[in-house]
Amino acid sequence: MTTTKSCNFRLGLESCINKLKRSQPHRIDVHHHILPSFYVAALESIGITTAFGLPFPDWSPEETMGVMDKNRIADVCWGLGTVL
């Protein structure tokens, strides 16, 4: 009887640990672009106002953090800019 209770407790604990692991941010985005306003302004100052004919998207650290939270991303490896 003790073995059954220990086994059930252990399985319950493992289930809880697995749920916790799945709920914590654990991904790493290894291809993340940022477009700080100073960079966009520098590009615009030399006449570059679009990327592939489209205006530069708005970017902010807060938006990045929101995307990271939504997708459970723990960290990013970022690159400055967008493909021109």
C-alpha positions as CSV (number, residue, x, y, z in Angstrom):
1,M,0.0,0.0,0.0
2,T,2.8,2.4,0.8
3,T,4.4,1.7,-2.6
4,T,1.1,2.6,-4.4
5,K,0.8,5.9,-2.5
6,S,4.4,6.8,-3.1
7,C,4.0,6.0,-6.8
8,N,0.9,8.1,-7.1
9,F,2.5,11.0,-5.3
10,R,5.6,10.8,-7.4
11,L,3.5,10.7,-10.6
12,G,1.4,13.6,-9.4
13,L,4.6,15.6,-8.6
14,E,6.1,14.8,-12.0
15,S,2.9,15.9,-13.7
16,C,3.0,19.2,-11.7
17,I,6.7,19.8,-12.6
18,N,6.0,19.1,-16.3
19,K,3.1,21.6,-16.3
20,L,5.3,24.2,-14.6
21,K,8.1,23.6,-17.2
22,R,5.6,24.1,-20.0
23,S,4.3,27.3,-18.5
24,Q,7.7,28.9,-18.1
25,P,9.4,30.8,-20.9
26,H,11.9,28.4,-22.4
27,R,12.4,29.2,-26.1
28,I,15.2,31.2,-27.6
29,D,14.5,33.3,-30.7
30,V,17.7,33.2,-32.7
31,H,16.6,35.4,-35.5
32,H,15.0,38.6,-34.0
33,H,15.2,41.9,-35.8
34,I,15.0,45.2,-34.0
35,L,14.4,48.7,-35.5
36,P,15.2,51.4,-32.9
37,S,14.0,54.8,-33.8
38,F,17.6,56.2,-34.0
39,Y,18.4,53.6,-36.7
40,V,15.3,54.3,-38.7
41,A,16.1,58.1,-38.4
42,A,19.6,57.5,-39.6
43,L,18.4,55.5,-42.6
44,E,15.8,58.2,-43.5
45,S,18.5,60.9,-43.3
46,I,20.3,59.2,-46.2
47,G,17.1,58.7,-48.2
48,I,16.3,55.1,-47.2
49,T,12.6,55.1,-46.2
50,T,11.4,51.6,-47.1
51,A,12.4,48.0,-47.0
52,F,11.2,46.0,-50.1
53,G,9.0,48.9,-50.9
54,L,7.2,48.8,-47.6
55,P,7.6,51.4,-44.8
56,F,9.6,50.4,-41.8
57,P,7.5,48.7,-39.2
58,D,7.1,50.3,-35.8
59,W,9.3,48.7,-33.2
60,S,9.6,49.1,-29.4
61,P,11.2,47.1,-26.6
62,E,7.7,46.8,-25.0
63,E,6.3,45.2,-28.2
64,T,9.2,42.8,-28.3
65,M,8.6,41.8,-24.6
66,G,4.9,41.3,-25.4
67,V,5.7,39.0,-28.3
68,M,8.2,37.1,-26.1
69,D,5.7,36.7,-23.3
70,K,2.9,35.6,-25.6
71,N,5.2,32.9,-27.2
72,R,7.0,31.9,-24.0
73,I,10.4,33.1,-25.3
74,A,13.0,33.5,-22.7
75,D,15.7,35.2,-24.7
76,V,16.5,36.6,-28.1
77,C,19.6,36.9,-30.3
78,W,18.8,40.1,-32.2
79,G,20.1,41.8,-35.2
80,L,19.9,45.5,-35.9
81,G,17.6,46.4,-38.8
82,T,15.8,44.8,-41.6
83,V,16.8,43.6,-45.0
84,L,16.9,46.6,-47.3
